[in-house]
């Protein structure tokens, strides 16, 4: 079993709790950076590989800035996530925008930021074109359905 250690003491947490109201979250930047390096090492053999952090997993602007500084992009699925990415300095093709039942304003914002827009299926092209215009590059999710082979 892997042994995990908390990077701060009980006393340090109590000290922080006296200064900041609870509840609060503590993040281990050193631990985050170590995991980033492991990920980069694992995928470093793939030329041009780009990691997109799922903003919905932890929509924290400070964490986004840390990851941006390590070369990560942002995987966004809503307008608030697009805004968080933008505020963290993540723009252009460093944003992958994938969402379901997407309101027009979200497509407009994604296109404005230069994000890669990833559609659920080809039937959404007309909606995107009508409300935001077609970007130079577009992506689609692929579900092989009955064609899937094991």
N, C-alpha and C positions, 0 to 999 in steps of 0.2 A: 504494500500500500504506500502511496506517495504521502510523505509527511509535509504538512503545510504549517507555516508559522505566520502569525500575525506580526506585521512590521512595526508595532507600537505596543507599549506596555499599558496595563490597566491604569496605572498612575497618569500616564500621558492622556489617556482618554478622559479621565476625571478632570484633569487640568483644562482640557479643551472644553469640556461640558460646563465648566465654571465661566468660561469666557463667551461661549456661543450657546444660544438657546437650543434645546433639543426639540424634535429630533434633528439630527444632522447626519451626513454621510462623510466618511473618510475614505480617500482613495490613495493607493500606494503608487505614486508616479514611478518610482524605481522598478516596482514589479511590472507595471504596464510596459515600461520601456524594455525590460528583459523579455517579455512575451512578444513584443513587436519584433525584436531581433530574432527570436526563434521562428516567427512566422516568415520574416524576410529570408532567413536562411533556408527554410523549408521550400519556399517558392522561388528562390533566387535563381534556380536553374532555368526558369521559364522567362525567356527574353521578353521584355515589355510587360511583364505581369504587373497589374495594378490592383491593390487591395482597396475595397470600398467598405468602410466601417458602417454598419447598420445603425443609423442615428437613433432609431426607435429603441434600440437595446439600452441606451443610456444617453438621453438627450441633454448632455451637459456641455456647455460651451468651452469650459476649461479642458475637458477631456478631448473634445474635438480639436482644440488648438494643439494639444500635445501630439495627437495622431497626425494632424496636418503637417506639423514640423518633422514628422517621421516619413512623410511621403504618402500618407493614406488619403484616399478620397472619401466621399460621403455617399452612402446609399440612403436615399431619402424616399419617403412614400407619402408625404403630406406637405402642405404649405408651411406649417411651423418648422418642420425639419429642414425645408429649403432655406428658410430665414435663418435658422441656427447655423447651417453650413455657411451661408453668406457672411454672417457676423463673425464666424471663425476664420474667414478668409479663404474658404473653399468655394471655388467657382469653376465655370467652364466644364470641360470634360472630366474634371475631378469630382463631378457629381453625377451619380447614376440615379435617375428618377424613375421609380417603378411604383405604380399605384393601381388600385381597383376603383371603379366608379369615380373617376377623377373629374372634379369640377373644372370648368374652363379656366378659372383664375389660377389654378395650380399649374396647368399646362403653360399658361402665359408666363408665370414666374419662372418655371423651369427653363423655358426657352430664353427668357430675358437673361438668366444666369449662364446660358450656354451649356446647360446640363445635357447629358446624354439621356434622351427620353426613351424609356423601355415600355412598349405597349403590351397589353395582355394578348391582343390578337389584331390581325390585319383590319378587322372591321372598325377599329378606332381611328384609323387614318383620317377619314373624312371629318370626324369631330375635331381632332387636333388641328387639321388644316383650317377649318372654319373659325376656330376660336383663338388659335395662337399662331397659325402658319406652320408650315413644315420646316423643321430644322434640316441642316445639311446632312446630319447623320441621325439615324433612328434605329432602335433595336426592338426585337419582339421576343416575347416568351414563346417557348415551343413546347407543346404537349403532343407527343406522338399518338396518344390515345390507343386505339386498337392496333396501330402499327408497331407498338412497343414490343421489342423482343428481348428475351433474357439471355 
